[in-house]
Amino acid sequence: EGKSLRDEEILQHLPVGTTATLYFKDLGPQIGWTTVFLIEYTGPLFIYFLFYFRMPFVYGLDERFTSSPHPVVNLACICHSFHYIKRLIETIFVHRFSHGTMPLRNIVKNCLYYWGFAAWLAYYINHPLYTPPSYGKKQINFAVIMFLLCEAGNFSIHVALSDLRRDGSKTRKIPYPTKNPFTWLFFFVSCPNYTYEVGTWISFTVMTQCVPVGLFTLLCFIQMTIWAKDKHYTYLREFKDYPSLRMPIIPFLL
């Protein structure tokens, strides 16, 4: 059975005999992961502003350069912007990528997903006919607190994962909780960064009470569950002493 080789593996060190058959697959033009993330995350940041500032070509001339009467709309813009600015900062200063590049064709698909959803969410949240959440300030304040906690948790996990590769190594290691309470989710799940990410979008859904945000959150959850399961089973294959209590993304359930 064929096995993919990691970028850092050296042929002389592979456990094969005097003869071995190597297969090469042309993945086409490649692009660096840092560049990929910068393009993916910069788009939603600026696309959202087109709707927030109600540019004349979005809702019509009557609504240009007018602000919403609902404070939650301003809050939603701040939270959405904060999320993507955080992602950009993490891409530049925190993330360490195990693979240097990805196929160029994938970036078109990824950008359509992130940019398209950003436009869809922003259109409805900033629409002149938008109605605020049913339970008013209580619902909004609860959602903002949960949003900030999940963002802090997501950032903490990314820093913890980055610290595992501080020496520049690309070797996979088991991540463990640190003194930071946000990392204690590692006791129960393999990919708490995805858990916190889904929590962020659930909070944003509650904050805006907007159906497109809810659909985006559902798709995020499905995609991140797939990624989390894949990473979880990779950990189980590679480490015999991997903590048995951990689940991929939701403690004790999934």
C-alpha positions as a Markdown table, in Angstrom:
| # | Residue | x | y | z |
|---|---|---|---|---|
| 1 | Glu | 0.0 | 0.0 | 0.0 |
| 2 | Gly | 1.4 | 3.4 | -1.0 |
| 3 | Lys | 2.3 | 6.0 | 1.7 |
| 4 | Ser | 2.7 | 9.7 | 1.3 |
| 5 | Leu | 6.0 | 11.1 | 2.3 |
| 6 | Arg | 6.3 | 14.2 | 4.5 |
| 7 | Asp | 8.2 | 17.2 | 3.1 |
| 8 | Glu | 11.0 | 16.8 | 5.6 |
| 9 | Glu | 11.7 | 13.1 | 5.1 |
| 10 | Ile | 15.0 | 12.0 | 3.6 |
| 11 | Leu | 15.1 | 9.1 | 1.2 |
| 12 | Gln | 18.3 | 7.5 | 2.7 |
| 13 | His | 16.5 | 7.4 | 6.1 |
| 14 | Leu | 13.4 | 5.5 | 4.9 |
| 15 | Pro | 12.8 | 1.9 | 6.1 |
| 16 | Val | 13.0 | 0.4 | 2.6 |
| 17 | Gly | 15.4 | -2.2 | 1.0 |
| 18 | Thr | 17.8 | -1.6 | -1.8 |
| 19 | Thr | 14.9 | -1.1 | -4.2 |
| 20 | Ala | 11.8 | 1.1 | -3.8 |
| 21 | Thr | 9.3 | 2.6 | -6.2 |
| 22 | Leu | 8.5 | 6.2 | -5.8 |
| 23 | Tyr | 5.4 | 7.8 | -7.4 |
| 24 | Phe | 5.3 | 11.5 | -8.1 |
| 25 | Lys | 2.0 | 13.4 | -8.5 |
| 26 | Asp | 1.9 | 16.8 | -10.1 |
| 27 | Leu | -0.3 | 19.0 | -7.9 |
| 28 | Gly | 0.0 | 22.0 | -10.2 |
| 29 | Pro | 1.0 | 25.5 | -9.2 |
| 30 | Gln | 1.4 | 26.0 | -5.5 |
| 31 | Ile | 0.9 | 28.9 | -3.1 |
| 32 | Gly | 2.3 | 29.5 | 0.4 |
| 33 | Trp | -0.1 | 28.8 | 3.3 |
| 34 | Thr | 0.6 | 32.2 | 4.8 |
| 35 | Thr | -0.4 | 34.0 | 1.6 |
| 36 | Val | -3.5 | 31.8 | 1.3 |
| 37 | Phe | -4.8 | 32.8 | 4.8 |
| 38 | Leu | -4.0 | 36.5 | 4.2 |
| 39 | Ile | -6.0 | 36.5 | 1.0 |
| 40 | Glu | -8.9 | 34.4 | 2.5 |
| 41 | Tyr | -9.2 | 36.6 | 5.6 |
| 42 | Thr | -8.6 | 40.1 | 4.2 |
| 43 | Gly | -11.6 | 39.7 | 1.8 |
| 44 | Pro | -14.3 | 39.2 | 4.5 |
| 45 | Leu | -12.9 | 42.1 | 6.4 |
| 46 | Phe | -13.4 | 44.7 | 3.6 |
| 47 | Ile | -16.4 | 43.1 | 2.0 |
| 48 | Tyr | -18.4 | 43.5 | 5.3 |
| 49 | Phe | -17.6 | 47.2 | 5.3 |
| 50 | Leu | -19.2 | 47.7 | 1.9 |
| 51 | Phe | -22.5 | 46.7 | 3.5 |
| 52 | Tyr | -22.0 | 48.3 | 6.9 |
| 53 | Phe | -21.4 | 51.7 | 5.3 |
| 54 | Arg | -24.3 | 51.0 | 2.9 |
| 55 | Met | -22.5 | 51.9 | -0.3 |
| 56 | Pro | -25.0 | 53.2 | -2.9 |
| 57 | Phe | -24.7 | 50.1 | -5.2 |
| 58 | Val | -25.7 | 47.8 | -2.3 |
| 59 | Tyr | -29.2 | 48.8 | -1.0 |
| 60 | Gly | -29.9 | 51.8 | -3.3 |
| 61 | Leu | -29.3 | 55.5 | -3.3 |
| 62 | Asp | -31.8 | 56.2 | -0.5 |
| 63 | Glu | -29.7 | 54.2 | 2.0 |
| 64 | Arg | -26.2 | 55.4 | 1.1 |
| 65 | Phe | -24.0 | 56.5 | 3.9 |
| 66 | Thr | -26.7 | 56.2 | 6.5 |
| 67 | Ser | -26.2 | 54.3 | 9.8 |
| 68 | Ser | -28.5 | 51.7 | 11.3 |
| 69 | Pro | -30.6 | 52.8 | 14.3 |
| 70 | His | -29.8 | 49.5 | 16.0 |
| 71 | Pro | -26.7 | 49.4 | 18.2 |
| 72 | Val | -26.3 | 45.7 | 17.7 |
| 73 | Val | -25.5 | 46.3 | 14.0 |
| 74 | Asn | -22.4 | 48.4 | 15.1 |
| 75 | Leu | -21.5 | 45.7 | 17.6 |
| 76 | Ala | -21.8 | 43.0 | 15.0 |
| 77 | Cys | -19.4 | 44.9 | 12.7 |
| 78 | Ile | -16.9 | 45.3 | 15.5 |
| 79 | Cys | -17.0 | 41.6 | 16.4 |
| 80 | His | -16.8 | 40.4 | 12.7 |
| 81 | Ser | -13.9 | 42.8 | 12.1 |
| 82 | Phe | -12.2 | 41.7 | 15.3 |
| 83 | His | -12.5 | 38.0 | 14.3 |
| 84 | Tyr | -10.8 | 38.5 | 11.0 |
| 85 | Ile | -8.1 | 40.9 | 12.2 |
| 86 | Lys | -7.3 | 38.3 | 14.9 |
| 87 | Arg | -7.0 | 35.7 | 12.2 |
| 88 | Leu | -4.7 | 37.9 | 10.1 |
| 89 | Ile | -2.5 | 38.6 | 13.2 |
| 90 | Glu | -2.3 | 34.8 | 14.0 |
| 91 | Thr | -1.4 | 34.0 | 10.4 |
| 92 | Ile | 1.6 | 36.4 | 10.5 |
| 93 | Phe | 2.8 | 35.9 | 14.1 |
| 94 | Val | 1.4 | 32.7 | 15.5 |
| 95 | His | 0.7 | 29.9 | 13.1 |
| 96 | Arg | 3.5 | 27.4 | 12.1 |
| 97 | Phe | 2.4 | 25.4 | 9.1 |
| 98 | Ser | 3.3 | 21.7 | 8.7 |
| 99 | His | 3.0 | 22.0 | 4.9 |
| 100 | Gly | 4.6 | 24.9 | 3.1 |
| 101 | Thr | 2.2 | 25.2 | 0.2 |
| 102 | Met | -1.2 | 24.2 | -1.1 |
| 103 | Pro | -2.5 | 23.9 | -4.7 |
| 104 | Leu | -3.3 | 27.3 | -6.2 |
| 105 | Arg | -6.7 | 26.0 | -7.5 |
| 106 | Asn | -7.9 | 25.5 | -3.9 |
| 107 | Ile | -7.6 | 29.2 | -3.1 |
| 108 | Val | -10.4 | 30.1 | -5.5 |
| 109 | Lys | -12.8 | 27.6 | -3.8 |
| 110 | Asn | -11.8 | 28.8 | -0.3 |
| 111 | Cys | -12.2 | 32.5 | -1.2 |
| 112 | Leu | -15.6 | 31.9 | -2.7 |
| 113 | Tyr | -16.6 | 30.3 | 0.6 |
| 114 | Tyr | -15.3 | 32.9 | 2.9 |
| 115 | Trp | -15.9 | 36.0 | 0.8 |
| 116 | Gly | -19.3 | 34.8 | -0.4 |
| 117 | Phe | -20.6 | 34.1 | 3.1 |
| 118 | Ala | -19.2 | 37.4 | 4.4 |
| 119 | Ala | -21.2 | 39.3 | 1.8 |
| 120 | Trp | -24.4 | 37.2 | 2.5 |
| 121 | Leu | -24.2 | 37.8 | 6.3 |
| 122 | Ala | -23.3 | 41.5 | 5.9 |
| 123 | Tyr | -26.2 | 42.1 | 3.5 |
| 124 | Tyr | -28.8 | 40.9 | 6.0 |
| 125 | Ile | -27.3 | 42.2 | 9.2 |
| 126 | Asn | -26.8 | 45.7 | 7.7 |
| 127 | His | -30.0 | 45.8 | 5.7 |
| 128 | Pro | -32.3 | 48.8 | 6.4 |
| 129 | Leu | -35.1 | 46.4 | 7.3 |
| 130 | Tyr | -33.0 | 44.4 | 9.8 |
| 131 | Thr | -34.7 | 43.7 | 13.1 |
| 132 | Pro | -32.7 | 43.3 | 16.4 |
| 133 | Pro | -32.7 | 40.2 | 18.5 |
| 134 | Ser | -36.0 | 39.2 | 20.3 |
| 135 | Tyr | -34.6 | 39.5 | 23.9 |
| 136 | Gly | -32.8 | 42.8 | 23.3 |
| 137 | Lys | -29.8 | 43.8 | 25.4 |
| 138 | Lys | -29.8 | 40.6 | 27.5 |
| 139 | Gln | -29.4 | 38.4 | 24.5 |
| 140 | Ile | -26.9 | 40.7 | 22.9 |
| 141 | Asn | -24.7 | 41.1 | 26.0 |
| 142 | Phe | -24.7 | 37.3 | 26.7 |
| 143 | Ala | -23.7 | 36.7 | 23.1 |
| 144 | Val | -20.9 | 39.2 | 23.2 |
| 145 | Ile | -19.4 | 37.7 | 26.4 |
| 146 | Met | -19.5 | 34.2 | 24.9 |
| 147 | Phe | -18.0 | 35.6 | 21.6 |
| 148 | Leu | -15.1 | 37.1 | 23.4 |
| 149 | Leu | -14.5 | 34.0 | 25.6 |
| 150 | Cys | -14.5 | 31.8 | 22.5 |
| 151 | Glu | -12.1 | 34.2 | 20.7 |
| 152 | Ala | -9.7 | 34.2 | 23.7 |
| 153 | Gly | -9.9 | 30.4 | 23.8 |
| 154 | Asn | -9.3 | 30.0 | 20.1 |
| 155 | Phe | -6.2 | 32.3 | 20.3 |
| 156 | Ser | -4.9 | 30.4 | 23.4 |
| 157 | Ile | -5.1 | 27.1 | 21.6 |
| 158 | His | -3.3 | 28.4 | 18.5 |
| 159 | Val | -0.5 | 29.8 | 20.7 |
| 160 | Ala | -0.2 | 26.4 | 22.6 |
| 161 | Leu | -0.1 | 24.5 | 19.2 |
| 162 | Ser | 2.5 | 27.0 | 17.9 |
| 163 | Asp | 4.7 | 26.5 | 21.0 |
| 164 | Leu | 4.9 | 22.8 | 20.2 |
| 165 | Arg | 6.9 | 23.7 | 17.2 |
| 166 | Arg | 8.9 | 26.5 | 18.6 |
| 167 | Asp | 12.1 | 24.7 | 17.7 |
| 168 | Gly | 11.1 | 24.8 | 14.0 |
| 169 | Ser | 10.3 | 21.0 | 14.0 |
| 170 | Lys | 7.5 | 19.8 | 11.9 |
| 171 | Thr | 7.2 | 16.5 | 13.8 |
| 172 | Arg | 3.7 | 16.0 | 15.2 |
| 173 | Lys | 3.5 | 16.1 | 19.0 |
| 174 | Ile | 0.6 | 15.5 | 21.5 |
| 175 | Pro | -0.8 | 18.8 | 22.7 |
| 176 | Tyr | -1.4 | 19.1 | 26.4 |
| 177 | Pro | -3.2 | 21.7 | 28.6 |
| 178 | Thr | -1.0 | 24.5 | 30.0 |
| 179 | Lys | -1.5 | 26.8 | 32.9 |
| 180 | Asn | -3.8 | 28.9 | 30.7 |
| 181 | Pro | -7.4 | 27.8 | 31.7 |
| 182 | Phe | -8.5 | 28.2 | 28.0 |
| 183 | Thr | -6.2 | 25.3 | 27.1 |
| 184 | Trp | -7.8 | 22.9 | 29.6 |
| 185 | Leu | -10.3 | 21.9 | 26.9 |
| 186 | Phe | -7.4 | 19.7 | 25.7 |
| 187 | Phe | -8.4 | 17.4 | 28.5 |
| 188 | Phe | -11.6 | 16.5 | 26.6 |
| 189 | Val | -11.1 | 17.2 | 22.9 |
| 190 | Ser | -8.3 | 16.8 | 20.3 |
| 191 | Cys | -9.1 | 20.1 | 18.5 |
| 192 | Pro | -10.3 | 22.7 | 20.9 |
| 193 | Asn | -9.4 | 25.4 | 18.4 |
| 194 | Tyr | -12.3 | 24.2 | 16.3 |
| 195 | Thr | -14.6 | 23.9 | 19.3 |
| 196 | Tyr | -13.9 | 27.5 | 20.2 |
| 197 | Glu | -14.3 | 28.6 | 16.5 |
| 198 | Val | -17.7 | 27.0 | 16.3 |
| 199 | Gly | -18.6 | 28.6 | 19.7 |
| 200 | Thr | -17.6 | 32.0 | 18.2 |
| 201 | Trp | -20.0 | 31.7 | 15.3 |
| 202 | Ile | -22.8 | 30.3 | 17.5 |
| 203 | Ser | -22.4 | 33.4 | 19.7 |
| 204 | Phe | -22.5 | 35.6 | 16.6 |
| 205 | Thr | -25.7 | 33.9 | 15.5 |
| 206 | Val | -27.3 | 34.6 | 18.9 |
| 207 | Met | -26.0 | 38.2 | 18.8 |
| 208 | Thr | -27.5 | 39.0 | 15.4 |
| 209 | Gln | -30.4 | 36.5 | 15.3 |
| 210 | Cys | -29.8 | 36.2 | 11.6 |
| 211 | Val | -30.6 | 33.0 | 9.6 |
| 212 | Pro | -27.7 | 33.3 | 7.1 |
| 213 | Val | -25.3 | 33.5 | 10.1 |
| 214 | Gly | -26.9 | 30.3 | 11.5 |
| 215 | Leu | -26.5 | 28.5 | 8.2 |
| 216 | Phe | -22.8 | 29.6 | 8.0 |
| 217 | Thr | -22.3 | 28.4 | 11.6 |
| 218 | Leu | -23.8 | 25.0 | 10.7 |
| 219 | Leu | -21.5 | 24.6 | 7.7 |
| 220 | Cys | -18.5 | 25.6 | 9.8 |
| 221 | Phe | -19.5 | 23.0 | 12.3 |
| 222 | Ile | -19.8 | 20.3 | 9.7 |
| 223 | Gln | -16.4 | 21.2 | 8.1 |
| 224 | Met | -14.6 | 21.5 | 11.3 |
| 225 | Thr | -16.0 | 18.2 | 12.6 |
| 226 | Ile | -14.5 | 16.5 | 9.5 |
| 227 | Trp | -11.1 | 18.2 | 10.1 |
| 228 | Ala | -11.2 | 17.4 | 13.8 |
| 229 | Lys | -12.1 | 13.7 | 13.3 |
| 230 | Asp | -9.3 | 13.4 | 10.7 |
| 231 | Lys | -6.7 | 15.0 | 13.1 |
| 232 | His | -8.0 | 12.9 | 16.0 |
| 233 | Tyr | -7.6 | 9.6 | 14.2 |
| 234 | Thr | -4.2 | 10.7 | 13.0 |
| 235 | Tyr | -3.2 | 11.3 | 16.7 |
| 236 | Leu | -4.6 | 7.8 | 17.6 |
| 237 | Arg | -2.6 | 6.2 | 14.8 |
| 238 | Glu | 0.7 | 7.9 | 15.7 |
| 239 | Phe | 0.6 | 7.8 | 19.5 |
| 240 | Lys | -0.1 | 4.7 | 21.4 |
| 241 | Asp | -0.3 | 6.7 | 24.7 |
| 242 | Tyr | -2.8 | 9.2 | 23.3 |
| 243 | Pro | -5.3 | 10.3 | 26.1 |
| 244 | Ser | -8.3 | 8.0 | 25.8 |
| 245 | Leu | -10.8 | 10.6 | 27.2 |
| 246 | Arg | -10.5 | 12.9 | 24.3 |
| 247 | Met | -13.1 | 13.2 | 21.5 |
| 248 | Pro | -12.5 | 15.1 | 18.2 |
| 249 | Ile | -14.5 | 18.3 | 18.8 |
| 250 | Ile | -17.3 | 18.1 | 21.4 |
| 251 | Pro | -16.4 | 16.7 | 24.9 |
| 252 | Phe | -17.9 | 13.3 | 25.6 |
| 253 | Leu | -20.0 | 13.3 | 22.4 |
| 254 | Leu | -18.3 | 13.8 | 19.1 |
